[in-house]
Amino acid sequence: MGTERVLQELGRIQTFFPILPQAGNRFAVDRPWEGLTVGLHLHLTTLTAALIRELVLGGGKWVISAANPATTDPGVVDYLRDLGLTVYSGRSINDGIAGTLSVQPDLFADVGFALGAALLRSNRPLRGGVEISRSGVSKLRSLPLTFPVVNIDSGRLKPAIECRHGVGDGLWASFTALTGKHLAGRPVAVVGYGPVGAGVAACARANGACVSVVDSSPIRRLIAQYDGFETPTIEEAVAQSQVLVTATGSRDALSLELLRQARDGAILLNAGHHNDEIAVEALRREADAVDEVGPQVVRYALGGRQLVVLAGGNPLNIVMNSGSQEPVLLHFTVLGLALEWLAQQNDLGPGEIIVPLSIEEEAARCALFARGKG
Ligand SMILES: NC(=O)c1ccc[n+]([C@@H]2O[C@H](COP(=O)([O-])OP(=O)(O)OC[C@H]3O[C@@H](n4cnc5c(N)ncnc54)[C@H](O)[C@@H]3O)[C@@H](O)[C@H]2O)c1
């Protein structure tokens, strides 16, 4: 049943935005990963299934681990296993990573640099990897790399298209689906004004919300002001807003102490990568009552107020797999082309490599063609 749904979804993606098969057709001819083992540590959604279906056409052995149980679609796991792939999808992310390490990958692609960090610790030679997320890039920059890693988060396309246009779109669609609320006239605070927060804020404003922005960086606050947003302190924003969104990549951006100051009825959601930007664990521990009031909607009573957390503080648009799929599919095309490029290189030194322009130009050409078809 789950597999049937995934197959139908893959057919729909191919009908409306046929970007990945353009790369897949070439992989099928050139077989860039023949003789290589590739580890993938990604959110296992139908979009990832659409990517992996094309990657496996290029030969090689593929081993997959789920980046987050909350973003894992069990139908996708079944679909990938039906393709004959090894998939680790249990509750323990570390077990999945250990399983992938045991097959000694030559190449990898990662979200959050969890697999990459484990490969570094394992200390074995590697052709290289691809990191797709901002959080992963921050992490890899803090580690002494012994192999090349292509950073596709800091290229030209991801910040401008996926972060800026993709996340907010899906996030607010899920917000309305889960709560039934319209944003119009509601005070919304966006914490973190990188490309993701900027897109989330712009989309909320387009839907009529009264949006304010909080950022620890004065530069980002200044940019937010020029974009037309108020920039209160976090304490002011928390006290005033009915809806609070994190997009920081930082743990406890909304700490328990801040949550104690939130408005009665405040709704909390996360657009960042991890599930710890909102202090949900501490909230659960300290709450006087916890009620699941709907799918992905939990209400906490804390010191006489009610607070509602969506999707357990996990990235809401990913958990709900919502919004236009074009930006993620574009991003995944860049990922596939970057893995192909890595397989063709023989003399790369260790360290971070910003995704080469030629790869993004090719992905953009594929996207333009797919948009013309759709
Ligand atoms: N949900 C999704 O689909 C999706 C897609 C892409 C990226 N992401 C994730 O979204 C997050 C943000 O991405 P980005 O590219 O905008 O990152 P970024 O680093 O460019 O921006 C984050 C901003 O948050 C600010 N910040 C950090 N900690 C803060 C704190 N405690 N209080 C206030 N401000 C704080 C920083 O100053 C920065 O301006 C990352 O974790 C990234 O991995 C999620």
The ligand as an SDF file (V2000), in Angstrom:
LIG
                    3D

 44 48  0  0  0  0  0  0  0  0999 V2000
   13.1490   23.1120    6.7090 N   0  0  0  0  0  0  0  0  0  0  0  0
   13.8260   23.0090    5.5910 C   0  0  0  0  0  0  0  0  0  0  0  0
   13.3480   22.4640    4.5790 O   0  0  0  0  0  0  0  0  0  0  0  0
   15.2010   23.6010    5.4930 C   0  0  0  0  0  0  0  0  0  0  0  0
   15.7620   23.8670    4.2360 C   0  0  0  0  0  0  0  0  0  0  0  0
   17.0290   24.4620    4.1890 C   0  0  0  0  0  0  0  0  0  0  0  0
   17.7140   24.7470    5.3760 C   0  0  0  0  0  0  0  0  0  0  0  0
   17.1450   24.4330    6.5820 N   0  0  0  0  0  0  0  0  0  0  0  0
   17.7900   24.7190    7.8510 C   0  0  0  0  0  0  0  0  0  0  0  0
   17.3110   26.0120    8.2830 O   0  0  0  0  0  0  0  0  0  0  0  0
   18.2740   26.6110    9.1730 C   0  0  0  0  0  0  0  0  0  0  0  0
   18.5430   28.0340    8.7070 C   0  0  0  0  0  0  0  0  0  0  0  0
   19.1250   27.9970    7.4110 O   0  0  0  0  0  0  0  0  0  0  0  0
   19.7570   29.3340    6.7720 P   0  0  0  0  0  0  0  0  0  0  0  0
   20.3590   28.9030    5.4670 O   0  0  0  0  0  0  0  0  0  0  0  0
   18.7840   30.4330    6.8020 O   0  0  0  0  0  0  0  0  0  0  0  0
   20.9200   29.5640    7.8460 O   0  0  0  0  0  0  0  0  0  0  0  0
   21.7980   30.8580    8.2110 P   0  0  0  0  0  0  0  0  0  0  0  0
   22.8930   30.3610    9.0880 O   0  0  0  0  0  0  0  0  0  0  0  0
   22.1300   31.6330    6.9770 O   0  0  0  0  0  0  0  0  0  0  0  0
   20.7930   31.7550    9.0750 O   0  0  0  0  0  0  0  0  0  0  0  0
   20.4900   31.4870   10.4060 C   0  0  0  0  0  0  0  0  0  0  0  0
   20.2890   32.8240   11.0960 C   0  0  0  0  0  0  0  0  0  0  0  0
   19.8900   32.5660   12.4680 O   0  0  0  0  0  0  0  0  0  0  0  0
   20.5870   33.4760   13.3080 C   0  0  0  0  0  0  0  0  0  0  0  0
   20.6600   32.8550   14.6330 N   0  0  0  0  0  0  0  0  0  0  0  0
   21.3800   31.7740   15.0040 C   0  0  0  0  0  0  0  0  0  0  0  0
   21.1420   31.4660   16.2910 N   0  0  0  0  0  0  0  0  0  0  0  0
   20.2320   32.3810   16.7380 C   0  0  0  0  0  0  0  0  0  0  0  0
   19.5740   32.5650   17.9670 C   0  0  0  0  0  0  0  0  0  0  0  0
   19.7790   31.7500   19.0080 N   0  0  0  0  0  0  0  0  0  0  0  0
   18.7200   33.6110   18.0790 N   0  0  0  0  0  0  0  0  0  0  0  0
   18.4910   34.4350   17.0390 C   0  0  0  0  0  0  0  0  0  0  0  0
   19.0880   34.2870   15.8340 N   0  0  0  0  0  0  0  0  0  0  0  0
   19.9340   33.2670   15.6830 C   0  0  0  0  0  0  0  0  0  0  0  0
   21.9320   33.6940   12.6490 C   0  0  0  0  0  0  0  0  0  0  0  0
   22.5070   34.9230   13.0420 O   0  0  0  0  0  0  0  0  0  0  0  0
   21.5560   33.6720   11.1720 C   0  0  0  0  0  0  0  0  0  0  0  0
   21.2840   34.9660   10.6790 O   0  0  0  0  0  0  0  0  0  0  0  0
   19.4860   25.6780    9.1250 C   0  0  0  0  0  0  0  0  0  0  0  0
   19.4500   24.8220   10.2360 O   0  0  0  0  0  0  0  0  0  0  0  0
   19.2790   24.8600    7.8400 C   0  0  0  0  0  0  0  0  0  0  0  0
   19.9290   23.6060    7.8940 O   0  0  0  0  0  0  0  0  0  0  0  0
   15.9000   23.8920    6.6590 C   0  0  0  0  0  0  0  0  0  0  0  0
  1  2  1  0
  2  3  2  0
  2  4  1  0
  4  5  1  0
  4 44  2  0
  5  6  2  0
  6  7  1  0
  7  8  2  0
  8  9  1  0
  8 44  1  0
  9 10  1  0
  9 42  1  0
 10 11  1  0
 11 12  1  0
 11 40  1  0
 12 13  1  0
 13 14  1  0
 14 15  2  0
 14 16  1  0
 14 17  1  0
 17 18  1  0
 18 19  2  0
 18 20  1  0
 18 21  1  0
 21 22  1  0
 22 23  1  0
 23 24  1  0
 23 38  1  0
 24 25  1  0
 25 26  1  0
 25 36  1  0
 26 27  1  0
 26 35  1  0
 27 28  2  0
 28 29  1  0
 29 30  1  0
 29 35  2  0
 30 31  1  0
 30 32  2  0
 32 33  1  0
 33 34  2  0
 34 35  1  0
 36 37  1  0
 36 38  1  0
 38 39  1  0
 40 41  1  0
 40 42  1  0
 42 43  1  0
M  CHG  2   8   1  16  -1
M  END
$$$$
